[in-house]
Amino acid sequence: MFRWAIIFAVIALIASLLGFGGVAGLSQQFAIILLVVAIILAVIGFLSRGRV
């Protein structure tokens, strides 16, 4: 998940440098969503690992 978030962030950066505002904004939103989901899953994984 972290890898996909980084990929979308790089796509957003390149698209914004080239002037594609719509693609940059959409890629930024995907990157943020994937980053939040990955962090939540990582926290849940760390917490559940301690209980087993």
C-alpha positions in Angstrom: 0.0 0.0 0.0 2.8 2.4 0.8 4.4 1.7 -2.5 1.2 2.6 -4.4 0.8 5.8 -2.3 4.3 6.8 -3.3 3.7 6.0 -7.0 0.5 8.1 -7.0 2.4 10.9 -5.2 5.1 10.9 -7.9 2.5 10.8 -10.7 0.8 13.9 -9.0 4.1 15.7 -8.8 5.0 15.0 -12.4 1.5 15.9 -13.7 1.5 19.2 -11.8 4.9 20.1 -13.2 3.6 19.4 -16.7 0.4 21.4 -16.1 -2.1 18.7 -15.9 -4.1 20.0 -12.9 -6.9 17.5 -13.0 -4.7 14.4 -13.2 -2.5 15.9 -10.4 -5.4 16.5 -8.1 -6.9 13.1 -8.7 -3.5 11.4 -8.1 -3.0 13.4 -5.0 -6.3 12.3 -3.6 -5.5 8.6 -4.4 -2.1 8.9 -2.7 -3.6 10.4 0.4 -6.4 7.8 0.6 -3.9 4.9 0.1 -1.5 6.4 2.7 -4.3 6.6 5.3 -5.5 3.1 4.6 -2.0 1.7 4.8 -1.3 3.5 8.1 -4.5 2.2 9.6 -3.8 -1.4 8.5 -0.3 -1.2 9.8 -1.5 0.0 13.2 -4.1 -2.7 13.3 -1.5 -5.3 12.4 0.9 -4.1 15.1 -1.9 -4.1 17.7 -3.2 -7.6 16.8 0.2 -9.1 16.7 0.7 -8.3 20.4 -2.5 -10.0 21.4 -1.9 -13.4 19.7 
